[in-house]
C-alpha cells in the first residue's frame, strides 16, 4: 500500500483577489488529485493537504512557483490513508481565528527546536514559562515537559485567558502550538499587552517531535483532521484517560448524542458499549434519537407508497 503524505503550512502575507486565488487553487488541487483544506484571507494562507509522495511534491512545486509563496515552510508527516475526505478552499476573515486584531509584524522572536532541546538538556526550562497556546483538549493528550496551559476551548479565548498569567509579564516565556501559526498571533498579542520577553517555537510541535523524538514531548499531538492525534513518529506514550472508564486512551471522538456532541477521549471497549456516546445517559438519549429518526423515515416511506398508489 502506497503511503500517504500529509503537509501542514501557512504564511502571513497580504493577499488580494481572494476569489480568483480560491478558484485557481481549487482547480490545481483537483488536477493533482490531492485532498485537504485551505483557508485564505487578506492576511495570508493556512492549509493542510494529503496525497501520494508524487502528488505532494507536485503541489509544493506548484505553490512555491508564485513569488509570494516561494519561501513557505512545509511540515510533513506520513500515514496509511487520507485524513481528509474532500477538497475545500475557503475564504475567511482570518487564517487562524483569534477574533482580535494584532500586528503580525510585531510577533515574538523564534526559538528553534534545537535551542528548546538545549534548554531542556541543561535543565534550564524552569527559567522559562513554557506556554501551550492550544486548546485544553489538545494539551490533554500531549504536552512539553513542565509546560502550562490556559484551559481554553478555542483560540478566540486566548486574549481573555492571558489575564491568568499577568504575573509572568516580566518572565521569559516560550509559546508553542502544533505548527506555529497560532503562536505568531499569540506572541504578537502578548507583546502588545506588556509581556516583555516572549519567544515562539519555530515550526511548532511537529518539527520538534520529528527532530527529537522521545525527548521532552510527552504523549501524542492533536491534529485537526480525521486522525485527531499524531504520535510524532510513533514515539509518544498515551497520557490521557478514557472519559468513561478512566483507562489510558488517546482515541478522540464526538458524542453521538446531538444534544451533547462533547469532544472526549474514550477507549475502544467503551466506544462499543455505549455506541460512540460518552455516558449511559447520552447512550439512552441517542437511542431515542435513533427511534425518532427511524419513525420519521418510515412515515415518509408510507407517504411515498400512498402517493404512488
HELIX and SHEET records of a PDB file:
HELIX    1   1 UNK A   18  UNK A   32  1                                  15    
HELIX    2   2 UNK A   53  UNK A   64  1                                  12    
HELIX    3   3 UNK A   67  UNK A   69  5                                   3    
HELIX    4   4 UNK A  104  UNK A  106  5                                   3    
HELIX    5   5 UNK A  113  UNK A  121  1                                   9    
HELIX    6   6 UNK A  125  UNK A  127  5                                   3    
HELIX    7   7 UNK A  136  UNK A  141  1                                   6    
HELIX    8   8 UNK A  155  UNK A  157  5                                   3    
HELIX    9   9 UNK A  158  UNK A  161  1                                   4    
HELIX   10  10 UNK A  162  UNK A  168  5                                   7    
HELIX   11  11 UNK A  181  UNK A  192  1                                  12    
HELIX   12  12 UNK A  204  UNK A  211  1                                   8    
HELIX   13  13 UNK A  268  UNK A  273  1                                   6    
HELIX   14  14 UNK A  280  UNK A  308  1                                  29    
SHEET    1   A 5 UNK A  73  UNK A  79  0                                        
SHEET    2   A 5 UNK A   4  UNK A  12 -1                                        
SHEET    3   A 5 UNK A  44  UNK A  51 -1                                        
SHEET    4   A 5 UNK A  35  UNK A  41 -1                                        
SHEET    5   A 5 UNK A  87  UNK A  91  1                                        
SHEET    1   B 5 UNK A 109  UNK A 111  0                                        
SHEET    2   B 5 UNK A 197  UNK A 201  1                                        
SHEET    3   B 5 UNK A 172  UNK A 176  1                                        
SHEET    4   B 5 UNK A 128  UNK A 132  1                                        
SHEET    5   B 5 UNK A 148  UNK A 149  1                                        
SHEET    1   C 2 UNK A 142  UNK A 144  0                                        
SHEET    2   C 2 UNK A 217  UNK A 219 -1                                        
SHEET    1   D 2 UNK A 221  UNK A 222  0                                        
SHEET    2   D 2 UNK A 229  UNK A 230 -1                                        
SHEET    1   E 2 UNK A 252  UNK A 254  0                                        
SHEET    2   E 2 UNK A 263  UNK A 265 -1                                        
END                                                                             
